[in-house]
Amino acid sequence: MLYLLREKGKSHAYVNQSLSALKFLLTKVLCRKEATDRLPRPKKEHKLPDVLSQKEVLQILNNVNNSKHRAILILIYSAGLRVSEVVNLKIGDIDHHRMLIHVRQGKGKKDRYTVLSERAIEALRKYITSYHVVDWVFPGEDPINHITERTVQRIFENARNKAEIRKNVSVHSLRHYVDISCKGRAILGADEKNS
């Protein structure tokens, strides 16, 4: 196994898969369970994800001309929504007056509220008035159903490619960006209070 890692340059995931196959052979086919006790597994690699800068986020958003697609990406970015949450939004979930979104059954099947930015409200207004949406905020081709998660991923990929950003980032990176930037602001705010 070390040979695969060091000499062949295989990934830890590849080595672990090979090790699992070898253990299966030894225990299930050859009935030699004791031989598997000495087979160590390499530790899983933990790499930090690529993070978009504010400039890169703006480049991506500026490469989206369709108001529906733009509103989707701005909501993910500014409200920190997951793709599954943005596609499942209904008109009644958006409170323009209080600047809130009611996220229903998000991760862990929990409801929560998240804040709408002025930019997100403006993008939503522009989109909703031009598309005349009724039920789903982002309907699919058949308005009975919402837009698919894969469609949202493609929207992001197209915008990222047009912006010529070469980082290995996905639409979830927009949400990750808001997590990092909000935590940074919260820390700065706390420091300012105490000084």
PyMOL commands that set and color helices and strands:
alter all, ss='L'
color gray80, all
select helices_A, chain A and resi 2-6+12-29+33-38+54-62+67-79+83-87+91-93+107-109+118-131+149-162+172-194
alter helices_A, ss='H'
color red, helices_A
select strands_A, chain A and resi 94-95+100-103+112-115
alter strands_A, ss='S'
color yellow, strands_A
deselect
rebuild
show_as cartoon
